[in-house]
Amino acid sequence: MKLAREDRERIEERILGPHAALSSSAGARRVPCDRDSLRTEFQRDRDRILHSKSFRRLSHKTQVFIAPIGDHYRTRLTHTLEVAQISRTVARALGLNEDLTEAIALGHDLGHTPFGHIGEKALSACIAQRIGMDADAPEAAHLYKHNRQSLRVVEVLEKNGRGLNLTPEVRDGIVHHTGNERAGTLEGRIVAVADRIAYVNHDIDDAIRAAVISENDLPEHAHALLGGTHAQRITSLVCDLVDTSDARGDIMLSDEAGAALQELRQFLFDNVYTSPIAKGEDGKAFEFITMLFWHYVAHPDEIPDEQVEIARLHPSEVAPDDPLTTAIVDFIAGMTDRYARDVFAEVFIPKNWHRRS
């Protein structure tokens, strides 16, 4: 039996909860377009993100461990897929819109730099110096924000400046998946919590695989409350999130589960994210990004023309009067770890040569 878009919209209206974001009521896109015959508006957004170049690049961007030897460590792409899976599970259990949560989850990390969060720190430092800000000022450390860049990716950087033309609900969820402001939809708020559940647990899993920690090193209270395996912890947190959100009418963990998750997160900061294995290459990665940035300041002709034009037409928040800085940040932030290394080698490493006889 064929189900057209209108049929799916009617199904949503019948089975979703009273506070769900309905596809039939999705906000207007910036560029008007006809509705699809088969897919709802949020399905279209999910597909647009899934087929974008920036989404494909996530497979070669660092999550925590830079250039790990082994095929089973998370990348930014596998993290994204885990967030999407958790988000859909929670949305379905709460009678909310799964397609909207999935679209937000798939797009939430598109703005991440190569080499993980150290790439963000390097770009923030470069931007601060470029705009004349005191590098020691608290705000200088966060001039580059991956959630803002993720929004910029879907709004203007994809499709050579045209963007993906997503609905406002998806754009709102992407930019508010982290930070102090919350998403306007319950679906967007699910992604914000699912993001933390996913990265805390898979970073523990990767750290155990890398022999940085063992299961027995985890905080005793959190270990006892949430479970002694990766699967048990995920299940405990997801079930708690569903039960607590259903009882309180908003998306949140119980106080006890939230405290346990925060305890695990702090444990990771104290024992994994600062460990020699995880941080051993950070200094190199920081200098790597910094050197590329200032190289492009000195050689703007090496930045792709379309990148420069997009920066001129669509200034960024951090450097609204400096399209060159915007273009450089957009260009470097979009690189994969592998491509950044190739560019660095091309620019800074002397090439072999031989004399022809």
NUFI-24850 format. One line per 2 residues: number of its first residue (from 0); for each residue z negated, x, y of C-alpha. Coordinates in Angstrom, 2 decimals, always signed. Layout:
N
NUM = Z,X,Y | ... $
***
This chain:
357
0 = +0.00,+0.00,+0.00 | +1.04,+1.46,+3.33 $
2 = -1.62,+1.72,+6.02 | -0.27,+2.00,+9.56 $
4 = -2.29,+3.30,+12.47 | -3.26,-0.21,+13.50 $
6 = -4.58,-0.86,+9.99 | -6.73,+2.26,+10.09 $
8 = -8.06,+1.29,+13.51 | -9.06,-2.12,+12.20 $
10 = -10.79,-0.48,+9.23 | -12.76,+1.73,+11.62 $
12 = -13.79,-1.28,+13.69 | -14.99,-3.01,+10.54 $
14 = -16.87,-0.22,+8.76 | -18.12,+2.21,+11.43 $
16 = -21.49,+1.84,+13.12 | -21.99,+0.29,+16.56 $
18 = -22.30,+3.67,+18.29 | -19.27,+5.32,+16.67 $
20 = -16.36,+6.51,+18.80 | -13.46,+4.27,+17.79 $
22 = -9.97,+5.70,+17.65 | -8.60,+2.53,+19.22 $
24 = -10.78,+3.21,+22.28 | -9.95,+6.92,+22.61 $
26 = -9.63,+8.14,+26.16 | -6.28,+8.81,+27.76 $
28 = -4.56,+12.13,+27.23 | -3.69,+14.15,+30.31 $
30 = -0.01,+13.78,+29.51 | +0.72,+10.21,+28.37 $
32 = +2.49,+9.87,+25.03 | +3.29,+7.09,+22.62 $
34 = +0.79,+6.45,+19.86 | +1.64,+7.60,+16.35 $
36 = +2.79,+5.06,+13.78 | +0.51,+6.39,+11.02 $
38 = -2.24,+8.53,+12.50 | -5.08,+7.52,+14.80 $
40 = -5.61,+9.44,+18.04 | -8.37,+11.60,+16.57 $
42 = -6.31,+12.32,+13.47 | -3.54,+13.57,+15.75 $
44 = -5.97,+15.82,+17.58 | -7.22,+17.27,+14.31 $
46 = -3.65,+17.97,+13.20 | -2.69,+19.55,+16.52 $
48 = -5.60,+21.96,+16.26 | -4.99,+22.67,+12.59 $
50 = -1.35,+23.62,+13.26 | -2.06,+25.72,+16.35 $
52 = -1.60,+29.48,+16.50 | -5.13,+30.01,+17.76 $
54 = -6.52,+28.26,+14.68 | -4.54,+30.49,+12.33 $
56 = -5.82,+33.58,+14.11 | -9.41,+32.70,+13.21 $
58 = -8.79,+34.05,+9.71 | -8.72,+37.58,+11.13 $
60 = -11.64,+37.36,+13.55 | -15.13,+38.69,+12.82 $
62 = -18.04,+36.37,+12.12 | -20.97,+38.83,+11.85 $
64 = -19.96,+41.92,+9.87 | -17.13,+43.89,+11.47 $
66 = -14.46,+44.92,+8.96 | -16.56,+44.37,+5.83 $
68 = -15.31,+45.76,+2.54 | -15.11,+42.73,+0.27 $
70 = -13.25,+39.47,+0.09 | -16.20,+37.10,+0.17 $
72 = -17.68,+37.67,+3.63 | -17.21,+34.91,+6.17 $
74 = -14.61,+35.08,+8.89 | -14.44,+32.90,+11.97 $
76 = -12.08,+30.63,+10.04 | -14.32,+30.11,+7.02 $
78 = -17.23,+29.44,+9.39 | -15.13,+26.80,+11.12 $
80 = -14.26,+25.13,+7.84 | -17.92,+25.06,+6.78 $
82 = -18.88,+23.46,+10.09 | -16.14,+20.86,+9.61 $
84 = -17.36,+20.04,+6.09 | -20.98,+19.61,+7.17 $
86 = -19.92,+17.56,+10.19 | -17.83,+15.18,+8.12 $
88 = -20.63,+14.67,+5.60 | -23.09,+13.77,+8.35 $
90 = -20.63,+11.56,+10.22 | -19.74,+9.62,+7.08 $
92 = -23.40,+9.08,+6.16 | -24.18,+7.79,+9.66 $
94 = -21.15,+5.53,+9.95 | -19.57,+7.64,+12.69 $
96 = -15.99,+8.79,+13.16 | -15.21,+11.56,+10.67 $
98 = -11.83,+12.37,+12.18 | -13.37,+12.98,+15.60 $
100 = -16.10,+15.24,+14.21 | -13.53,+17.20,+12.21 $
102 = -11.23,+17.68,+15.19 | -14.11,+18.98,+17.31 $
104 = -15.36,+21.24,+14.52 | -11.93,+22.75,+13.89 $
106 = -11.51,+23.53,+17.59 | -14.99,+24.60,+18.55 $
108 = -14.55,+28.38,+18.05 | -10.93,+28.88,+19.11 $
110 = -12.11,+30.88,+22.12 | -13.97,+33.55,+20.19 $
112 = -12.98,+37.13,+20.87 | -12.14,+39.81,+18.31 $
114 = -15.19,+41.56,+16.83 | -17.51,+38.59,+17.19 $
116 = -20.12,+38.25,+19.91 | -19.87,+41.92,+20.87 $
118 = -16.37,+41.11,+22.15 | -17.87,+38.45,+24.41 $
120 = -20.41,+40.94,+25.75 | -17.73,+43.51,+26.46 $
122 = -15.51,+41.05,+28.32 | -18.49,+39.74,+30.31 $
124 = -19.34,+43.29,+31.39 | -15.73,+43.99,+32.37 $
126 = -15.43,+40.75,+34.32 | -18.68,+41.49,+36.16 $
128 = -17.43,+44.90,+37.23 | -14.04,+43.50,+38.16 $
130 = -15.44,+40.76,+40.44 | -18.11,+43.02,+41.96 $
132 = -21.14,+41.44,+40.32 | -24.26,+43.42,+39.56 $
134 = -23.94,+44.28,+35.88 | -27.71,+43.90,+35.45 $
136 = -27.77,+40.37,+36.86 | -28.71,+37.79,+34.17 $
138 = -25.57,+35.76,+34.76 | -23.37,+38.83,+34.30 $
140 = -24.14,+38.91,+30.57 | -22.57,+35.50,+30.03 $
142 = -19.53,+35.44,+32.28 | -17.36,+35.06,+29.21 $
144 = -18.36,+31.98,+27.21 | -16.50,+31.25,+24.02 $
146 = -16.98,+27.48,+24.31 | -15.36,+27.46,+27.75 $
148 = -12.56,+29.64,+26.42 | -12.12,+27.29,+23.46 $
150 = -11.57,+24.48,+25.95 | -9.15,+26.65,+27.90 $
152 = -7.23,+27.39,+24.70 | -6.63,+23.73,+23.89 $
154 = -6.02,+22.70,+27.49 | -3.64,+25.41,+28.75 $
156 = -3.17,+28.46,+26.53 | -1.63,+26.85,+23.47 $
158 = +2.10,+26.04,+23.50 | +2.88,+28.49,+26.31 $
160 = +0.79,+26.79,+28.94 | +1.24,+23.17,+27.92 $
162 = -1.93,+23.00,+25.82 | -2.49,+20.63,+22.92 $
164 = -2.96,+17.53,+25.10 | -6.08,+16.37,+23.26 $
166 = -8.19,+13.31,+23.90 | -11.17,+13.71,+26.26 $
168 = -13.63,+13.03,+23.42 | -12.42,+16.08,+21.49 $
170 = -12.32,+18.31,+24.56 | -15.85,+17.23,+25.49 $
172 = -17.15,+17.99,+21.99 | -15.54,+21.43,+21.95 $
174 = -16.99,+22.62,+25.24 | -20.44,+21.14,+24.55 $
176 = -20.93,+22.42,+21.01 | -23.27,+25.03,+22.46 $
178 = -25.28,+25.39,+25.64 | -27.74,+23.14,+27.44 $
180 = -25.44,+20.17,+27.98 | -24.87,+17.80,+25.06 $
182 = -21.63,+16.14,+24.05 | -21.03,+12.62,+25.25 $
184 = -20.34,+11.30,+21.75 | -22.62,+11.30,+18.73 $
186 = -19.76,+12.89,+16.82 | -19.75,+15.84,+19.20 $
188 = -23.51,+16.21,+18.88 | -23.15,+16.38,+15.11 $
190 = -20.88,+19.41,+15.44 | -23.41,+21.21,+17.66 $
192 = -26.13,+20.89,+15.00 | -23.74,+21.50,+12.09 $
194 = -22.61,+24.73,+13.76 | -26.15,+26.09,+13.70 $
196 = -26.85,+24.87,+10.17 | -23.65,+26.54,+8.98 $
198 = -23.99,+29.93,+10.64 | -27.68,+30.41,+9.92 $
200 = -27.18,+29.71,+6.24 | -23.92,+31.56,+5.67 $
202 = -25.18,+34.55,+7.65 | -28.17,+34.68,+5.30 $
204 = -25.76,+34.48,+2.36 | -23.58,+37.29,+3.74 $
206 = -26.61,+39.44,+4.56 | -27.88,+39.08,+0.99 $
208 = -24.41,+39.99,-0.29 | -24.42,+43.07,+1.94 $
210 = -27.89,+44.03,+0.65 | -29.31,+43.89,+4.17 $
212 = -31.98,+41.44,+2.99 | -32.98,+39.70,-0.24 $
214 = -33.82,+36.07,-0.88 | -37.51,+37.00,-1.11 $
216 = -37.46,+38.43,+2.43 | -36.92,+35.02,+4.02 $
218 = -39.85,+33.46,+5.91 | -42.17,+31.89,+3.38 $
220 = -42.61,+28.54,+5.15 | -38.90,+27.96,+5.75 $
222 = -38.12,+29.14,+2.25 | -40.59,+26.69,+0.73 $
224 = -39.54,+23.75,+2.92 | -35.75,+24.08,+2.72 $
226 = -35.23,+25.65,-0.69 | -34.63,+28.95,-2.42 $
228 = -30.82,+28.94,-2.49 | -27.97,+28.61,-0.02 $
230 = -26.99,+25.21,-1.46 | -30.55,+23.89,-1.38 $
232 = -31.04,+24.87,+2.25 | -27.79,+23.22,+3.33 $
234 = -28.63,+20.06,+1.40 | -32.16,+19.89,+2.82 $
236 = -31.00,+20.28,+6.41 | -28.09,+17.85,+6.10 $
238 = -30.26,+15.17,+4.48 | -32.93,+15.67,+7.14 $
240 = -30.34,+15.47,+9.91 | -28.96,+12.20,+8.53 $
242 = -32.37,+10.60,+7.98 | -33.81,+11.67,+11.33 $
244 = -30.71,+10.73,+13.30 | -30.59,+7.32,+11.63 $
246 = -34.25,+6.67,+12.46 | -34.10,+7.86,+16.08 $
248 = -30.64,+6.66,+17.11 | -29.52,+10.14,+18.21 $
250 = -28.37,+13.31,+16.48 | -31.32,+15.56,+15.73 $
252 = -33.32,+17.26,+13.02 | -36.94,+16.40,+12.40 $
254 = -39.44,+18.61,+14.17 | -40.39,+20.30,+10.89 $
256 = -36.82,+20.97,+9.72 | -35.76,+22.05,+13.19 $
258 = -38.64,+24.53,+13.34 | -37.73,+25.88,+9.89 $
260 = -34.10,+26.35,+10.93 | -35.21,+28.12,+14.09 $
262 = -37.52,+30.34,+12.03 | -34.58,+31.37,+9.85 $
264 = -32.43,+31.96,+12.94 | -35.09,+34.19,+14.50 $
266 = -35.40,+36.04,+11.19 | -31.68,+36.77,+11.34 $
268 = -31.95,+38.13,+14.89 | -34.88,+40.31,+13.91 $
270 = -33.57,+41.58,+10.57 | -29.81,+41.07,+10.26 $
272 = -27.98,+40.86,+13.56 | -29.73,+44.04,+14.72 $
274 = -29.50,+45.88,+11.39 | -27.53,+49.14,+11.13 $
276 = -24.99,+47.51,+8.82 | -24.28,+44.56,+11.10 $
278 = -24.57,+46.51,+14.36 | -23.30,+49.88,+13.18 $
280 = -19.84,+49.36,+14.65 | -20.89,+47.38,+17.73 $
282 = -20.89,+50.34,+20.09 | -17.37,+51.25,+19.04 $
284 = -16.19,+47.65,+19.33 | -17.72,+47.33,+22.82 $
286 = -15.97,+50.49,+24.05 | -12.80,+49.43,+22.25 $
288 = -12.59,+46.13,+24.17 | -13.66,+47.80,+27.42 $
290 = -10.95,+50.44,+27.18 | -8.28,+47.83,+26.47 $
292 = -9.41,+45.76,+29.45 | -9.18,+48.62,+31.95 $
294 = -5.94,+49.82,+30.44 | -4.36,+46.46,+31.27 $
296 = -5.84,+46.55,+34.77 | -3.97,+49.83,+35.26 $
298 = -0.85,+48.63,+33.40 | -0.41,+44.91,+34.12 $
300 = +3.25,+45.15,+33.15 | +2.13,+45.42,+29.50 $
302 = +0.63,+41.94,+29.51 | +3.10,+39.31,+28.22 $
304 = +4.88,+37.59,+31.11 | +3.93,+34.12,+29.88 $
306 = +0.25,+35.11,+29.88 | +0.46,+36.17,+33.51 $
308 = +2.29,+33.00,+34.50 | -0.27,+30.78,+32.76 $
310 = -3.08,+32.63,+34.56 | -1.34,+32.13,+37.90 $
312 = -0.82,+28.40,+37.34 | -4.20,+27.79,+35.66 $
314 = -6.96,+29.98,+37.17 | -10.12,+30.53,+35.15 $
316 = -13.63,+29.65,+36.28 | -14.91,+33.21,+36.31 $
318 = -12.04,+34.71,+38.34 | -10.31,+31.82,+40.15 $
320 = -8.75,+34.11,+42.76 | -7.77,+36.89,+40.38 $
322 = -4.95,+35.88,+38.02 | -4.68,+39.42,+36.64 $
324 = -8.26,+39.37,+35.38 | -7.70,+35.92,+33.93 $
326 = -4.53,+37.04,+32.17 | -6.24,+40.11,+30.71 $
328 = -9.19,+38.09,+29.44 | -6.93,+35.44,+27.92 $
330 = -4.79,+38.10,+26.25 | -7.63,+40.14,+24.76 $
332 = -9.71,+37.11,+23.74 | -6.77,+35.74,+21.78 $
334 = -6.35,+38.91,+19.73 | -7.44,+39.14,+16.12 $
336 = -9.47,+42.16,+15.06 | -6.41,+43.56,+13.32 $
338 = -4.02,+43.05,+16.22 | -6.53,+44.54,+18.66 $
340 = -6.76,+47.66,+16.50 | -2.97,+47.93,+16.36 $
342 = -2.69,+47.60,+20.14 | -5.46,+50.14,+20.66 $
344 = -3.74,+52.61,+18.36 | -0.44,+52.10,+20.18 $
346 = -2.04,+52.66,+23.58 | -4.63,+55.38,+22.97 $
348 = -3.88,+57.29,+19.76 | -1.25,+60.07,+19.97 $
350 = +1.71,+59.57,+17.69 | +3.08,+62.06,+15.23 $
352 = +6.42,+63.60,+16.06 | +8.75,+66.10,+14.55 $
354 = +11.63,+68.12,+15.87 | +15.01,+67.16,+14.53 $
356 = +16.90,+70.12,+13.06 $
***
